Amino acid sequence: MRMGAKLFLPVPVRYVFIACRSIKYIWKGICALGKGKMEVSVLDGTAIAVSLLRGNISTAGSVMFLLGIGEVLEEWTHKRSVDDLARSMSLNIGKVWMIADGKEVLADTDEVGQGDFIVVRMGGVIPFDGVVTGGSGEVNQAALTGEALPVSRETGGYVYAGTVLEAGELVIQVAETSGSNKYEKIVRMIEESERLKSSAESRAAHLADRLVPYTLLGASTVYLLTRNAQKALSVLMVDFSCALKLAMPIAVLSAIREAGTHRITVKGGKFLERVAEADTIILDKTGTITRAHPTVAGIVPFHQEGQEELLGLAACLEEHFPHSMARAVVREAQKRGIDHEERHSKVEYIVAHGISSMVDGSRVVIGSYHFVFEDEGCQIPEGMGQRFEGLPEEYSHLYMAADGKLAAVICIEHPLRDEAADVVASLKKSCFRKIVMMTGDSERTARYDSLI
């Protein structure tokens, strides 16, 4: 634009254009002086005004051009940081099944309003916060809480955008949409980080403003000694307080953006700075120290059949469902090379409880303690009470029973990440004096998984 004006605009028109542009900068300086503040805007306005008064129109244009570049760079860096972070964490859901006039219709997410009813089926991502008004299901909230084990949601329960329905089907009344969805909250959070500036940014801005009187004094001194206005104006031109004021926010925003590429969300510059001063770090257990995907740690038989046969039977039932614990059982059977034949009849899945089917004429159920022992009324085989009492408490348990008798207990664990020990060790070497693990598990389970 600047080169185009020089090439195609007549000199008088170009001078008028520069003079009009200068009003914005000069007015900023006057407003600052009116508030009794000696800020960088005063210095910019003075340099531009003096250049215009001396007839150095090109010089005034150059100053405004450089100031404009600084503003564009800051705005571009900020916008790119916000967009990159928000895009990486957005849901990217364009269509949802909405209930309208008693029928399900495929609608754009933009068409869904507060109070509308939507349907989410097994494997789907829940696009809005809302209240469950029908159906039941298992919701994986790992994206929000880090907890890999899904939670049961039935009528009256509340679900959050970004969570995944692993099993079942839910009818949800939307509670929050425009202005409250995950994407918009992230964008707003990052934009508000301007009000959460680090002390380094504040010090840089303060230092830049404090340099202004000295720069003006230096320019005045040069003029008194040389009586050369051009040399005095040069002092105003080489002042670096404006660059100092712009450089620090750009550096902080770039650091926040770089953290975003490593899937680390930083709310503001002051939090980024406080990490350097922290001596304690708190780590969530599930999904952070341990893997988000559970695995089979062992099988405790309560039946005459061996572990391999019992695991094969469990995998035969579980392979029909996408539940995280079901997948763990199937993976373990594949790992052991167990070929499980389809010996069962139709599998019935009871959401948030377990599975039941008929296998070789016997009714087999597998699921939670509540489902197997309370709902199904299964019993522990005679003489096996001590074995049952001795089940390892550090694991989650999946119970399988046949014809009303407990057949096996499959122990499920969340194994430690391979890199967890090295990361904790490196944190201890990085001036963190105390490392704390936070978990909702029992104390015994927590101590079993603890690296501290």
N, C-alpha and C positions, 0 to 999 in steps of 0.2 A: 504493500500500500504506500509506504514511504517513497520507494523508488518510482512507483507509478505517478505519484503526485509531482515528483521532481521532473519527470519526463514529459508529462502531458498537461499539467496545470500551468497557466501563465503565472509569472512571479507575483504580481499583485494579488491574484486569487489565492495562491499558496500562502502568502503572508497573512491574509485574512483568515484562512483556514487554521493556521498555526496559532494565531492570536485568539481565535475562538476556543481552541482546544486548551489553551493555557489557563482559561478562566477557572476550570475545575481545580487545577493544582494550586493556583493562587488563592482561591476561595478557601480551600482546605487549610492552608497556612494561616489565613486571616482568622478562621474559626478557632484554630488552636490557640492563637494569640489572644483572642477574645475570651477564652476560658482560662487564660493565665498559664498556658502550657507551652513549653519550648520543645516541640517535637520535630521529628524528621520531616513532617509535612511543611513546617516553617522553612526549613532549609531548602527543600525542593521548590517551594513557591518563591523564595527569595532568588534562587539561581535563575529561574525562568523569568521572573519579573525584571531583574537587572539586565538580563540578555535582551529582553524586548525593549527596555528603556534606552539601551545603548544601540539599538538597531541591529543587534546580532540575531536576526530571525532564525537563521539556520542553526545557530547554537541552541536556541530555545527549543527548536524542533528536535534536535539530537537528544537533549536532556529528556524530553517527554517520550521520545522513542525508546530510550533505555529504560525509563521507568515503566513504560508499557510492557516491555519484554519481561521485566521482573514480575509484574502482575500476572501476565499470561502464564509464565512458568509455574508460579505458585498455584494458580487456579487449575492448571493442567495436572500438576502433581497431585493436588488434593482430589480432583475428580477421578483420576485414574486409581488412586488408592481406595477411594470409596467404592467405585464400580467393581474393582477386582475382588475386594473382600466380600462385598454383598453378593456378587455373582457366584462366588465359590460356595456360599452358604445358603443360597436361595433354593427353593423347593423345585422349581422348574416344572410345575404342574399346570397344564393349559386347559384340560377338560375334566369335568367331574360329572357323576350321575346325580342329578337333582330330582327330587320328587315334586312334580307340578300337576295339580288337579288329579291326584291319586295315581299318576303314572310316572315312571322313570324316564327322564329325558337327558340326553348328553348336552351339557351346557358349558360355556366358557367360564373359567373361574371368576372373570370380571363381572359376570352376570349374577353371581351368587351374593345375596345380601344377608345382613344379620337377621336371624330368625328363620331363614330358609332351611329346608331339610335335604341332606345329601346322603347317599349310600356309599359305603366303602366296603369292599369285599377282600377276602383273604389275599395277602400279598401286596395290597395297595397302600400307598402313603396317604396319611390323613392330611388334607390340605388346609384345614382351618381348626382353630380351637372351638370346642363345642361340647354340648351335653348329649350323652347317649339316650335316645328315646325309644330304641328298639333293637332287638338282637343282642348277641353277646360275642365276645371275642378275646383273643390274647394280643395285647399291644406291646410291641417292643419299643421302649423309650430310651434305648441306648444313646440316641443322638442328643438327648437332652440331659439324661442323668448318668450315662455311662454304665448303667446296670443292664447286663445282657439278658437276664432272665425276664421273659415277658410278664406283664401284669394283666390280671383279669379285669375286663370292663363290661358291665352289664347296664341295664336301664337305670338311669340316674347318675351314672359315672361321668367323669369329665376326661376328655381327651385333648391332646395338644397337637398343633400343626408340626409336621416334620417327623412324627412317630409313625411306625409301620404296623399294620394289622397283620400279624403272623397267621392267625387262624380265626375262623368265624366270619360273621357279617354284622356290620353296625349301621344303624340309622342315626345320623347325628344332626342335631339342631345347631346351626352355626351361631356362635356367640360373638366372634370377632372376625372382621374382614378388613375393609379398607382402613389403612392407617395403623392396623394392629397386627398384620400378618408378619411372618418371620422376616421376610425380605425388607419390608419397610422399617421394622424395628432395628434391624442391623444397620441400614443406611442412616437412620436417624441417630443411632448410637454413635456411629463414627463421625457424623457431622457435628454432633454435640461435643465431640472430643476437643474441638477448638476451645471450649470453655474449661477443659481439663488440662491446660498446658503445663508442661514440666517447669520446674524452677529455672532450668537452664534457658528455656524459651523466654521466660519472664525477665531473667537477668539480661539476656541479649537485647530484648526490646528496651529495657530500662537503660542499659549502657548506650544503646544507639541514641536515645533521646538525650542522655546526659552529654553526649559528644557535640550536640548541635550548638550550644552556646560557645564552646571552644572553637568550633569551626568558623562561626560567624566572627568571633574575636580575631581568629587568625586571618580571615579575609580582610577585616578592617585594618589590622596591623600592616599587612602587606600593602594595602592601598596608601596608608599614611606614610610608609617608608619609601614607596616607589612612585606614588601618584599615578600608577598605571592600573586602570580599571580592569584591563584584560587579565593581568596577573592576579588581581584580587579575585576575579571571577573563576580563575583556574583553581584556586583553593576550594571554592564551593564545589567545583566539578569533581575533584579527586577525593572528596569526602567519602568514607566507606561505611558510614553509619546505616545508610539505607540497605546496603548489601548485607550488613550484619543482622539487621532486623528481619530480612527476608530469608536468609540462609538457614537459620535455626529451625523455623517451622517446617521448611522444605525437608531438612534433614530428619526431623522427627516423623513427618508423614511418610517419608521414604522408608524409614525403619519399621513403621507400622505396616506398610505395604509388604515389605520383605518378610516380616513375621507372618503375614497372611499367607504367603506362598508356602510356609511350613505348617500351615493349619493352626496358627496361633493367633487368637483374636486379642488385640490390645485396645482397650476402650479409650485411652488418652495418653498424652505424652507424660503426664506425671506418674502414671502407673508403670510406664516403660522405664522411667528413671528410678523408681523405687525398688525395682528388681535388683539393682546394683547395691542397694542398701540393706536388702533383706537378709536375715540370718536363719529364717525358718521357712520351710516349704512343705505344703500339704498336698499329698497325692491321693486321688481316689483309687480304690483297689480294683474293682471290676472294670475291665476295659482299658485300664491305664497300666497298673502293675501286672495284672493278669490279662490273658487274652479274652476278647469279647465272645469267642466261640467256645462253648463248653466241650469237654471230652470225657470219655469213659475212663475212670480211674481203676475200676475193678468190678467184679460180679460176685455177689455172695449168694450161693445156691441154698434153697430150702426144699429141694426136691431131689429125687434120685438121679435125675438127668445131670449131666456135667455142664460146666460153664459154657462150652461151645454151643451145645444144643439150645440152652436157654437164651443165649445171646442171639442165635439165629432166629429163634421164635420171636423175640422182641423186635429184631430188625424187620422181620416179615410183616409185623403189624405197623411199625413206626414209619416205614418207608413211604407210606401213602400221605404223610402229612409234613408240612414245612416247619413245624415247631423246632426251635433251636436244640432242645434236648433230644427230640426224635432224630434230628440229623446227626447228633453226636453218636447215638446208638447205631445208626446205619453205617456211619464212617468207621466205627470200631469193627463192625462185622466185615466190612470190605478190607480193612487193614489186616484182619486175621485170616482173610481168605475164606470166610464162611459163606457157602452157597445156600441161601435160605429159599426153600421152595414155597410157592404159594399154596399152602395147605388150608387156609382159612376161608370162611364164607365172607359175606359182605361185612366190611369194617364199619362200625358205628363210632363216630367221634363226638364226644361230649365236651363242648368247649369249656376250657379252664379246669377240666377234671381229668379226662383220660380217654382211653380207647377200649372198646369191647368187641369181641368177635367169637365165632365158633371155629375151633380147630380140632379136627379129628373127633368131632362129637363132644368136645369139652368146651365150656365157656371160659375164655381167657380174657382177663382185663389187665390193663397196664396204665399206670398214672400216679397221681399224688396219693399221699397217705389218706387224706380225706375221702377220696374217691374209692380207693380199694377197700379200706377198713370200715369207713362209716357209711358211705352210700351203698357199697356192694356187700357189706357185712362179711368180708373174708376173714379167715382165722389163721393164726400162726400154727404150723404143724406141731404136734406133740413132741416135746423134747427139744424144740428149737428156740425156746424162749430166751435162753442165755445167749445164743448166737445173735438173736434179734436185738437184745439189749446191748450187745457189744458192737453194733454197727458203728463204723468210724464217723464221728460227728463233724469232721472237717469237710465232708462232702455233702452235696445235695443227693437225695435219694429218689429213685424211680422204682416203684413197686410193681411187680407182676405176679398175678395169682391165676390159678387154674382150678375150676370146679370148687370155688370158695376157699381154697387153701393157698397160702403164700408160696410161690414157687421160686422167686428170686428177687433180690434187691440189687439194682444197678447203681453204682456209686458214680456221681457226676462231679467233675471238678472244673474249675477255671484255671488252667495251667499258667504258671508265670511266663511272662514274655522272655524270650531268649536274651534280649538286651536289657532287661530290667535291672539285673545285678550291676551291670557296667554303668548304667545310667545313674543309679543310686550312689555308686562309688564315686562317679565323676562329680555328682552334686556335692558330696561331702568334701571333695577336694576343692570345690569352687566357693569356699567360705560360707556354705550353709552349715551352721552348727547343729541344727536340729531338723530331722526329716520325719514327718508324721504321715501315717497311713490312715485314711478315713474310710470306714466301711460300715454297712448295716448288718454284716454277718455277726455270728456269735463270737465271743472272745476267743474261744478255742480255734475256730476257723481262721480268725484274723491272725492269731499267733502262728498258725501253720503256714500261712501265706506271707507272713511278714519278712521283709528283708532287712529290717532295721535292728 
